[in-house]
Amino acid sequence: MITHVVLFKFSARADAEQARERLLGMRGQIEALLELEAGLDITRSPRSYDLALITRFADQAGLDAYQEHPAHLPVLEFIRARAEAVCAVDFVGERRSSAD
């Protein structure tokens, strides 16, 4: 399982809110995308980022397919035009059962 985590910083809260809605709008549109969660920061401290995205894929091929998927590209373009800073991490992890 590949987990893809991205943090976004925007100058306007409205941009972060719109980006979140666009990210959530990808649910059900990309076969390789197993899980998607996007949330706005509630702390709003100087060190906080405004929006977090967590996505999960079965493997690297799924993540690669997501990156180039037609449903993802306009969302990416929207965010690139508005985000002041972006950081990401991709890692291999194990899926935990609900009993864990």
C-alpha positions as CSV (number, residue, x, y, z in Angstrom):
1,M,0.0,0.0,0.0
2,I,1.3,3.5,-1.0
3,T,0.2,6.5,1.1
4,H,0.5,9.9,-0.5
5,V,0.4,12.9,1.9
6,V,0.4,16.5,0.7
7,L,0.2,19.7,2.7
8,F,-0.8,23.0,1.1
9,K,-0.4,26.6,2.2
10,F,-2.6,29.3,0.7
11,S,-2.8,33.0,1.2
12,A,-6.6,33.0,1.2
13,R,-8.8,30.6,3.2
14,A,-11.3,30.6,0.4
15,D,-8.7,29.1,-1.9
16,A,-8.0,26.3,0.6
17,E,-11.7,25.6,0.9
18,Q,-12.2,25.4,-2.9
19,A,-9.1,23.2,-3.3
20,R,-10.6,20.8,-0.6
21,E,-13.9,20.6,-2.5
22,R,-12.1,19.9,-5.8
23,L,-9.9,17.2,-4.2
24,L,-12.9,15.5,-2.6
25,G,-14.7,15.7,-6.0
26,M,-12.1,13.2,-7.3
27,R,-13.7,10.4,-5.2
28,G,-15.1,7.6,-7.4
29,Q,-13.5,9.1,-10.5
30,I,-10.0,7.4,-10.4
31,E,-10.0,3.6,-10.2
32,A,-6.5,3.5,-8.7
33,L,-7.5,5.8,-5.9
34,L,-8.5,3.5,-3.0
35,E,-8.9,6.2,-0.3
36,L,-9.0,10.0,-0.3
37,E,-9.3,12.3,2.7
38,A,-8.8,16.1,2.6
39,G,-9.2,18.4,5.6
40,L,-8.7,22.1,6.5
41,D,-6.4,23.0,9.4
42,I,-8.3,23.8,12.5
43,T,-5.3,25.1,14.6
44,R,-4.3,27.9,12.2
45,S,-1.0,28.5,13.9
46,P,1.9,30.2,12.0
47,R,3.6,26.8,11.4
48,S,0.4,25.2,10.1
49,Y,-0.4,24.4,6.6
50,D,-4.0,25.1,5.5
51,L,-5.0,21.9,3.8
52,A,-4.0,18.3,4.1
53,L,-4.6,15.5,1.5
54,I,-4.1,11.8,2.3
55,T,-4.6,9.3,-0.5
56,R,-3.9,5.6,-0.7
57,F,-3.1,3.3,-3.6
58,A,-2.4,-0.4,-3.9
59,D,1.0,0.2,-5.4
60,Q,3.4,2.6,-7.1
61,A,1.6,2.0,-10.5
62,G,-1.6,3.3,-8.9
63,L,0.0,6.4,-7.6
64,D,1.6,7.0,-11.0
65,A,-1.8,6.5,-12.8
66,Y,-3.4,9.0,-10.4
67,Q,-0.8,11.7,-11.1
68,E,-1.6,11.7,-14.8
69,H,-5.4,10.9,-14.6
70,P,-7.7,13.4,-16.4
71,A,-9.8,13.9,-13.2
72,H,-6.7,14.9,-11.2
73,L,-5.0,17.3,-13.7
74,P,-7.5,20.2,-13.5
75,V,-7.4,19.9,-9.7
76,L,-3.6,20.0,-9.7
77,E,-3.7,23.0,-12.1
78,F,-6.2,24.9,-9.8
79,I,-4.0,24.3,-6.7
80,R,-0.7,25.1,-8.5
81,A,-2.1,28.5,-9.5
82,R,-3.1,29.4,-5.9
83,A,-0.8,27.5,-3.4
84,E,2.0,29.4,-1.8
85,A,3.8,26.3,-0.6
86,V,3.3,22.5,-1.0
87,C,5.1,19.6,0.7
88,A,4.6,15.9,0.2
89,V,5.6,12.5,1.3
90,D,4.9,9.1,-0.2
91,F,5.5,6.0,1.8
92,V,5.0,2.3,1.7
93,G,2.9,1.1,4.7
94,E,0.8,-1.7,5.8
95,R,-2.9,-1.5,5.8
96,R,-4.2,-2.0,9.3
97,S,-7.3,-4.0,10.0
98,S,-10.1,-2.4,12.0
99,A,-9.2,-4.7,14.9
100,D,-5.7,-3.1,15.2
